[in-house]
Amino acid sequence: MSKRRIYLNAFDMNTPGHQSPGLWAHPDDRSHRYKDSEYWIELAKLLEKWRFDGIFIADVLGTYDVYGGSRDTAVRHGVQSPVNDPFQIVPLMSAVTKNLGFGVTSSVTHEHPFTFARKMSTLDHLTNGRVGWNIVTSYLKSAAVNMGLEDQIKHDERYDIAEEYLQVCYKLWEASWEDDAVKVDKLNRIYADPEKVHDIRHEGKYYKVPGAHLSEPSPQRTPVLFQAGASTKGRAFAARNAELIFIGAPNIAAAKETVRKIREDIQKTGRSQDEVKILTMFVPIVGRTEEEAKQKYEDYRQYISKEGALALFGGWTGVDVSGYAPDQVISYIENDSIRSTLENFTKINLDRPSTVQDVIDAVGIGGMGAAAIGSPEQIADTMEQWVNEAGVDGFNIAYAITPGTFKDFGELVVPILRERGLVPEEYEGNTFRDNLFGKGDRLPNHHPGKQTKVLQLN
Amino acid sequence: MSKRRIYLNAFDMNTPGHQSPGLWAHPDDRSHRYKDSEYWIELAKLLEKWRFDGIFIADVLGTYDVYGGSRDTAVRHGVQSPVNDPFQIVPLMSAVTKNLGFGVTSSVTHEHPFTFARKMSTLDHLTNGRVGWNIVTSYLKSAAVNMGLEDQIKHDERYDIAEEYLQVCYKLWEASWEDDAVKVDKLNRIYADPEKVHDIRHEGKYYKVPGAHLSEPSPQRTPVLFQAGASTKGRAFAARNAELIFIGAPNIAAAKETVRKIREDIQKTGRSQDEVKILTMFVPIVGRTEEEAKQKYEDYRQYISKEGALALFGGWTGVDVSGYAPDQVISYIENDSIRSTLENFTKINLDRPSTVQDVIDAVGIGGMGAAAIGSPEQIADTMEQWVNEAGVDGFNIAYAITPGTFKDFGELVVPILRERGLVPEEYEGNTFRDNLFGKGDRLPNHHPGKQTKVLQLN
């Protein structure tokens, strides 16, 4: 049996019913409390108690409006709607924890890199080095049009913009203020040495940022970099830059194939495989016995919003199946840019083509990821299987109901993972990065962010 | 003696040495702890204990680089440099308080109104209706260039942009989601009624936002609106929109003149005078006796950074006095756009023209505002005098040292103001707005934000 450490991440969003459309209506679900600071404070304490490495907060800047050609389904069923800003909940959670990491989603079309870099540095300061950034390139047209963009920027160009956006951030985070720039020398009345603060002089295709970073160096400088792109260009971007890569796969075979491709891409960049952790989305539905778990699953299933599941599917794939019968087969999709998402669904049942009903079943609990139902031992066995067979490093645990799913998993499964030596009892580093990789707070030396240089004329 | 209630606001910034350049180096000053969440948590508790109405967090998106033609002075002396994001500290403070309000500065050139409106709604939800927005139009060229703007946008156009930016926000906050749109009806599985969620269909000169707000209605909907513009166009903007107006005046005569102009402007808009509170910046340096206060002031004065004061002055006025002797008179400034700021300084000593040294003395402790030195009774008398003679509604209290200035004021002066019936013992409302005006959580009916309508076609 493998003794490889399993990384545990919780997956949530500042919205009701994140990856389990309709389950906000379950009597035990508290996701409608997303507006209440106590929900986040209690969740953070719970996750740190069970030694989750981090919590990853998803985000979208639009409403799912492909299904039926309107947002009505998403609004009615609370399908990631309404959706609040993911940043403001991090300080609430960091104030009541010491080690839990926080991955926050922000799109490169959301905010200018000059102010975004300051926002991230601020959070890294206030959390003592516990933030990560999930880099996304906004996939919803309903987001783009509200930001004044005529239509969504083309998929490939989005990654060109993302690459330059990252360059600007790297320069601000890594190269603008030297390590010993800040003195806070009260005796000699020197706050910082201006000779050690440098303009970044960035002039690119999309951004022009001549000045210095507004923030002094934070514990990690660059936040831990998350990425979830599954397309060829997205994977290449992730292979160069990301430290945590999230995948969503309905089964081990599909995950294994995705992991293989990602590892190949990383190989090509010259980075070491152990600098990148791959986590797969996973909804554990656990009971004290297998029977209890199955009952729990059947109970949850009653709350799945079928239309809500198809609204999510519509937003992810661009495909509106509102006119189709449940047994309609979904197979021939001739659009490359959405294939990467759709492949996951067409592989739900490998022995036959997927139907609309298959999509509802798959998306209904756990969205794009896998669900596992069983006793604590069975769930732990399944997780080991994913690690050993698919080669993932850990799990991005989404909820069927919140905080119930996290609580059940913590109380019932984590003790078993600990017994098996797969999850450490204590946190092992001071910052999020150090905790994950055990090699200090900063990016490794040959990471492109660390390699970024600016002309030091002043 | 007047029994008019005095409003108390604390003034801080996510930076060392906010309005008292150089005083970060005083042994008792803790402003260099701005990166530490505990600084903000302790401050919020202190302010609520002494029943401050709110805390106002200033911000700049650039470094003061007019003095001597470089940012070196600002960096060396910690003059509002480095400067972190003002938003992330609000959830830290709101989690440990129940009634304190939070005014956050955000420039209309910082972020697109679609995402900004969501950020504010999120904070209003998480704080249970305790946020305010200080609307600014970025005055530093060093900010504009880093945001990709070739140069600062012209002063007057900045207010045109601000006006449209506000229109977009009003539509999203006030008119997109009806009051009863959100059901959270678990029984019938309806999160929200799509018939009651409306696209705003905004098409203006600067922004095009077709969609609906991403957030459901928050307790206040529109945050309490702060404004500090002193120019003619800025005052007109404030008169139409603002609920709290901040002024900085070195003495009662100057404040009285500014208040008179603001009240005239409000008169013209048809709004009632009691819908707008005017607060003046004020640094109380208080001792148990007058003698002790004077000693305290002399002690603080030793830490003023002269160059730092002139760096602030340079940023505010655009005037570089680095080549001038301390006794150089500053009088003939032929630039209308900066006159509104400079007037405050040229009035420091009404009996003779101001010199460079006068600017250092004035700006050194309390920036653009007035400082008062004395026993608790003397400070309370001075405050009453400002209220009765200048017609201000209260004070925006900046620190000489933090949290010392706030602590001294709370412990020594607030009890006297209470005794005199000028400051209530308890908070009087549930939200920031209700606390300030006692007329509910939302904007009054004839406020332009409340008047905003959107076409309800869906």
Interface residues (C-beta under 8 A of the other chain):
Chain A: N14 P16 G17 G22 W24 A25 H26 P27 H32 K35 D36 S37 I41 L61 G62 T63 S70 R71 D72 V75 R76 H77 G78 S81 P82 V83 N84 D85 F87 Q88 I89 V90 P91 L92 S94 A95 H110 E111 H112 F114 T115 R118 K119 S121 T122 L123 H125 L126 T127 S142 V145 N146 M147 G148 W177 V182 V184 K186 R189 I190 Y191 A192 D193 P194 V197 Y207 K208 V209 P210 G211 A212 H213 L214 S215 E216 S218 Y303 S305
Chain B: N14 P16 G17 G22 W24 A25 H26 P27 H32 K35 D36 S37 I41 L61 G62 T63 S70 R71 D72 V75 R76 H77 G78 S81 P82 V83 N84 D85 F87 Q88 I89 V90 P91 L92 S94 A95 H110 E111 H112 F114 T115 R118 K119 S121 T122 L123 H125 L126 T127 S142 V145 N146 M147 G148 V182 V184 K186 R189 I190 Y191 A192 D193 P194 V197 Y207 K208 V209 P210 G211 A212 H213 L214 S215 E216 S218 Y303 S305 N458
